[in-house]
């Protein structure tokens, strides 16, 4: 639904992630409304395994989020090969805890 960019927030003087509505959806009013609504719902979640939303803007629609430095799970697997069972379980548990925090706020992640 969007693209994520690394940016610098000049007012707070920190690196952030900016999620923009995908260009092919920018002209779709329903997609814009859903993007903002989902951003606001995500901003209500406070958990160590859920990225923090700093701001939700309607025009143009974007989310300013906590920037997490590191590599994706896909990059890690390509670099090191398959995860051992213990590491896979640790990561799965963190994902489940983050999803549980979202569910407690009535948010269902659409991509899981």
N, C-alpha and C positions, 0 to 999 in steps of 0.2 A: 504494500500500500504506500510505501514511501522509500526515500533514500536517506541515508544517514551520513552526515559530514562532521568532521572534526573542526571546531571553531574556538575562538577566544572571546570570552565575554568581557568586554572592556569595563563595564560598570563594576563587576565583581572581581575582575582580574584573575580569571581562571579559565582553564581549558574545559570546554563542554562539548557535548554531542548535540547536533541539530538534526532533527528528523523533519524532512519536508514531504509534503504530499507528492506522490509520483506525478511527473508532468502529464501523463496521459489521463490522470484523474482530476487535475487542477480545475478544469472547466465543469466538472460534474458537481452540482450543488449538494446532492445527497452524499457523495463521497467526502466532500469537504466537511459537512456536518458530522458524519460518522467519525472522521479523523479527529476532530476537535472533541467530540463526546468521549471517544475512547481515551484520548489524552487526559481529559479531566478525570475519568474513572481511574486511570493508572496513577495519577497524581495523588489519589487518596490512599494508595498502598504504601506502607512504610515497613520495609523488611530488608534485611541484609542481603538477600538473594534476589531482590527486585531493584532494577535501576530507579534512581530518584528522578522525578520530573520536577524541574525548576520553574518552567513556564509553559503555558499553552496559549498560543496566539491564533486568532481567527482569520486575520487578513494581513498578509497571506497566511494560510494555515501552516503552523510549524510547532514543534515541541522542542524545548531546550531541556536537555537531560544531563545527568551525571555522565562524565566521560570515564570509561573504564579502559585503562591501558592493558594491553596484552594481545594474545592471539585467540582466534576462534578455535572451537573444538575440532573443526575440520582441519585447520592448519596444524594443530598439534598431532592429530592422527597421521597426517601426511608426513610430518617431520619424524615422528617416533614409531609409527605403526600402531597397531591395535592397543587399546588400553588394557591393563591387567584388570582382573575382576574387582579387586579392592578399589582401584581408582574409578572404575566405571560406576560402582555402587555409590561411592562418595559423591560423584557429580550428579548422579540420578537423585540422590537424597536431597541435595541442594536445590535441584530443579523442582522436586516435589514440594519442598518447604516454601519456595517462592510461589508456586501455583496455589498452595493451600492458603497463603496470605492473600492472594488475589481473590480466591473463592470466598474467603471470609468477608471481603468487601463487595461481594456480588459480581465480581469480574470474572469472565471466562475467556481465557486466551484463545483466540481463533486459529492460531497457527500450530498448536500442539496436538 
